[in-house]
Amino acid sequence: MLVKMWTDNFVITGEIDTLRDERLTDYIRENKDFIAVTQVRVCDRNERDLFRTHFLNVSTNHIEIILPAE
């Protein structure tokens, strides 16, 4: 599932591996400390590209907003 996350300093877009028909809310609750994200694009809060990487662990403590990306 392609998602977009906002933290204090970053906007992170990438893929998370959810089960078929699993809700994003359920996925977040199961992965309490970190979310593994692949094919990642990291931007500042003004959406300027900072870097891209194949893998990033994102701390759920820092996520302010997460939603399915379009």
HUBELTA-V993321 format. One record per residue. N is the residue number from 0. SS is DSSP state (@ for helix, = for strand, . for the rest). OMEGA is omega in degrees with one decimal (NA if undefined). D_CENTER is the distance of its C-alpha to the mean C-alpha in Angstrom with 1 decimal. Layout:
((N:SS:OMEGA:D_CENTER) (N:SS:OMEGA:D_CENTER))
//
This chain:
((0:.:176.2:10.0) (1:=:-178.2:8.3) (2:=:174.3:5.5) (3:=:-177.4:5.4) (4:=:173.8:4.6) (5:=:172.6:7.9) (6:.:177.7:9.4) (7:.:-171.9:13.2) (8:.:-170.0:13.3) (9:=:167.5:10.3) (10:=:-174.2:8.4) (11:=:177.4:5.5) (12:=:178.7:5.7) (13:=:-177.9:5.9) (14:=:168.7:7.3) (15:.:-175.8:7.2) (16:.:178.5:10.8) (17:.:174.3:12.2) (18:.:178.8:15.9) (19:.:179.5:17.9) (20:.:177.2:18.1) (21:.:178.3:15.7) (22:.:178.9:14.4) (23:@:178.1:10.8) (24:@:178.9:12.6) (25:@:179.2:14.4) (26:@:-179.1:11.5) (27:@:-179.7:10.1) (28:@:-179.6:13.8) (29:@:-178.3:14.5) (30:.:-168.1:12.0) (31:.:-173.6:13.3) (32:.:-175.6:12.8) (33:=:174.3:9.8) (34:=:176.1:7.0) (35:=:-178.8:7.9) (36:=:177.8:6.0) (37:=:-178.6:8.8) (38:=:-166.9:10.4) (39:=:170.3:8.2) (40:=:179.4:9.5) (41:=:179.4:9.6) (42:=:170.1:11.9) (43:=:-176.2:13.9) (44:.:175.3:14.1) (45:.:177.5:16.8) (46:.:174.1:14.6) (47:.:-179.3:16.6) (48:=:173.1:15.2) (49:=:176.6:15.2) (50:=:174.4:14.3) (51:=:179.0:12.9) (52:=:179.8:12.6) (53:=:-177.1:12.7) (54:=:175.9:10.8) (55:=:171.8:8.8) (56:=:-178.4:8.7) (57:=:178.7:6.7) (58:=:179.4:9.4) (59:@:177.3:9.1) (60:@:-176.2:12.1) (61:@:-178.8:10.6) (62:.:177.0:8.1) (63:.:-179.1:10.5) (64:=:172.4:9.2) (65:=:178.8:6.7) (66:=:175.3:8.4) (67:=:179.5:9.2) (68:.:178.9:9.6) (69:.:NA:13.3))
//
